Each structure stands twice: as C-alpha cells, then as structure tokens.
Amino acid sequence: MTCVRRNPCLILLAVLALPAWAADAAADSGKPVYRCPGTPVLYTDSISAKEAKDKGCKTLEGTPITVVPGFRPRNAPSSGGANRGSEARVDPGDQRARDSDARKILEDELRKEEGLLASLKQEFNNGQPERRGDEKNYQKYLDRVAELKAGIARKESDVAALKRELGKL
C-alpha cells in the first residue's frame, strides 16, 4: 500500500501498458495471420504457409483485425390484408353498392370519351379537315392535322382501357 501512495503514476502507467502488452503477446505468438481471397474473404491463422501460398493468401503484418458481427434484420409486419383478420371485412351489401357505383362511373366516363372521340373524328374528316382562317401558313394546317390524329389515337386507347375495366367488373 505504501508503494501506491508514493508513486500513483506507476500504477497508471501499468494499467495503460497492459492492453498494448497483451496485443504484442498475441502478435508474437508465432502464427502469421493470412487474408485469403474468395467469397467471403477469409482471415485465418490455422493454415500452414504452403496452404496459404497454394490458395493465394497474403500475410497480414502489424495490422489489427476487427471482426464485426453480422445482424439479422427485424421482420417488419406486412401491411397486406392477411394480418387484418375479420375486422376489415366489408358487408356484402356494401360491396355490391360500391361495385355498382364503380360500374356507373366507368360507364359515364366511357360515354364521355366516346363522344369526344366521335367529335374528333368528325373534325378530322378522314384526314382532310377544313382549313381555318388562322391557318394561312400550310405548316400550321399540317400541325393541326397531326394533333388531331394523335388526339384520336389517344382517345381510342382511353376507350379501349375503359372497356377493359368494365369487362373486369
């Protein structure tokens, strides 16, 4: 006890030097550590120098090795309908009402799109629409014809998509 009172720095020095001494002792154990290529990369000291050379391993000298343990991701609860149970079930009468409302909305949209398509086709006039007064330049006329043609193609695809949706119901 008297020695501790006389020289507290000596104890502090011994405590600080202990981890470094342990690391030097482990490094001086005589076995080299090898880094071997592959998937995953292998760090080992359990193979001989000949085996290391055959496998293409390299010797690690003076480099500390840090091992980080892997982790497993938590299983996130799925947001699908499988976990809902009977709470999320809809009354069959309510579902029929929703389905009929959806059908009515799609039919109204289909009639509207078919009307727009018919008016575009009438204006297009089989590729020969009438020239307007603001189309003194022939290129403006050709641009309007191209826009009408693209509009007709777009409306036809919209009508086809609405018919597909109605077919699903």
matplotlib code that plots the C-alpha trace (Angstrom):
import matplotlib.pyplot as plt

x = [0.0, 2.8, 4.2, 0.9, 0.8, 4.3, 4.0, 0.4, 1.8, 3.5, 0.1, -1.4, 1.4, 1.0, -2.8, -2.2, 0.5, -1.4, -3.6, -0.5, 1.5, -1.4, -1.6, 2.1, 2.0, -0.8, 1.1, 4.3, 2.6, 4.5, 1.5, 1.0, -2.5, -3.4, -6.0, -7.4, -9.4, -12.9, -16.4, -16.4, -12.8, -11.2, -8.9, -7.1, -4.1, -4.9, -3.3, 0.3, 2.5, 2.3, -1.5, -1.6, 0.6, -1.5, -4.7, -3.2, -3.4, -1.4, 0.2, -1.0, 1.7, 1.1, -2.5, -5.1, -8.1, -11.5, -14.4, -17.8, -20.6, -23.5, -27.0, -30.4, -33.0, -36.1, -39.1, -41.4, -45.0, -46.6, -49.2, -51.1, -54.6, -53.5, -53.0, -56.2, -58.5, -62.3, -62.2, -61.5, -64.3, -66.9, -70.5, -71.6, -74.4, -71.9, -69.5, -72.3, -73.2, -69.6, -69.2, -72.4, -71.1, -67.8, -69.6, -71.8, -68.7, -66.9, -69.9, -70.3, -66.6, -66.8, -69.8, -68.0, -64.8, -66.7, -68.5, -65.1, -63.7, -66.7, -66.3, -62.5, -63.2, -65.8, -63.4, -60.6, -62.8, -60.8, -57.5, -58.9, -60.1, -61.4, -58.8, -59.4, -58.9, -55.8, -54.1, -52.8, -49.5, -49.8, -47.5, -49.9, -52.6, -50.4, -49.6, -53.3, -53.9, -51.1, -52.5, -56.0, -54.6, -52.6, -55.7, -57.8, -55.3, -55.2, -59.0, -59.2, -56.7, -58.7, -61.9, -60.2, -58.9, -62.3, -63.9, -61.2, -62.0, -65.7, -65.0, -63.2, -66.2]
y = [0.0, 2.4, 2.0, 3.1, 6.2, 7.1, 6.6, 6.7, 7.4, 4.0, 2.2, 4.4, 3.5, -0.2, 0.0, 1.8, -0.5, -3.7, -3.7, -3.0, -5.8, -8.2, -7.2, -7.7, -11.0, -12.2, -10.9, -12.6, -15.9, -17.1, -17.7, -15.4, -14.3, -14.8, -13.0, -15.5, -14.3, -15.7, -15.0, -14.3, -13.1, -15.4, -14.3, -17.2, -18.3, -22.0, -22.9, -23.6, -21.4, -23.9, -24.0, -20.2, -20.0, -22.5, -20.6, -17.2, -15.9, -12.9, -12.4, -9.6, -8.0, -5.4, -4.8, -5.2, -7.4, -6.1, -8.6, -7.0, -9.5, -9.5, -8.7, -10.0, -7.5, -7.4, -8.8, -5.9, -6.6, -6.8, -4.2, -6.7, -7.9, -11.2, -9.7, -7.7, -10.6, -10.2, -6.5, -5.4, -7.4, -5.4, -6.3, -8.0, -5.4, -2.6, -4.2, -4.7, -1.0, 0.0, -2.2, -0.8, 2.8, 1.9, 0.4, 3.5, 5.9, 3.8, 3.7, 7.5, 8.0, 5.7, 7.5, 10.9, 9.6, 8.0, 11.4, 13.2, 10.6, 11.0, 14.8, 14.4, 12.0, 14.4, 17.3, 15.1, 14.4, 11.3, 13.2, 16.3, 18.7, 22.1, 24.9, 27.7, 31.3, 31.5, 28.7, 30.8, 29.0, 25.4, 24.1, 25.3, 23.3, 20.2, 20.6, 20.8, 17.6, 15.8, 16.9, 15.7, 12.4, 12.0, 13.0, 10.4, 7.7, 8.8, 8.8, 5.3, 3.9, 5.6, 4.0, 0.6, 0.9, 1.8, -1.2, -3.4, -2.1, -2.6, -6.2, -6.8, -5.9]
z = [0.0, 0.7, -2.7, -4.2, -2.1, -3.1, -6.8, -8.3, -11.8, -11.8, -11.4, -14.0, -16.4, -15.7, -16.4, -19.6, -20.8, -20.1, -23.3, -25.5, -23.8, -24.4, -28.1, -28.6, -26.9, -29.2, -32.3, -31.2, -30.8, -33.8, -36.1, -39.0, -40.0, -43.6, -45.7, -48.3, -51.3, -52.0, -51.1, -48.2, -47.6, -45.1, -42.3, -40.6, -38.7, -38.8, -42.1, -43.0, -45.1, -48.0, -47.9, -47.8, -50.8, -52.7, -52.0, -52.9, -49.3, -48.2, -44.8, -42.6, -40.6, -37.9, -39.0, -36.3, -37.3, -36.4, -36.5, -36.8, -36.1, -38.6, -37.7, -38.8, -39.9, -38.0, -39.6, -40.5, -40.2, -43.6, -44.5, -46.6, -45.9, -44.4, -40.9, -40.8, -39.9, -39.8, -38.8, -42.4, -44.0, -45.8, -45.7, -49.0, -49.5, -49.1, -51.5, -54.1, -53.8, -54.3, -57.3, -58.9, -58.2, -59.8, -62.8, -63.2, -63.0, -65.6, -68.0, -67.7, -68.4, -71.4, -72.9, -72.4, -74.1, -76.9, -77.5, -77.6, -80.0, -82.3, -82.4, -83.1, -85.9, -87.4, -87.2, -88.7, -91.7, -92.9, -92.9, -94.7, -92.1, -93.2, -93.1, -90.6, -91.2, -88.9, -91.0, -93.9, -93.4, -94.7, -92.0, -89.3, -91.0, -91.1, -87.4, -86.6, -88.6, -86.8, -83.4, -84.4, -85.5, -82.2, -80.2, -82.0, -81.2, -77.5, -77.2, -78.9, -76.3, -73.5, -74.7, -75.0, -71.5, -70.1, -71.9, -70.4, -66.9, -67.4, -68.6, -65.3, -63.2]

ax = plt.figure().add_subplot(projection="3d")
ax.plot(x, y, z, "-o")
ax.set_aspect("equal")
plt.show()
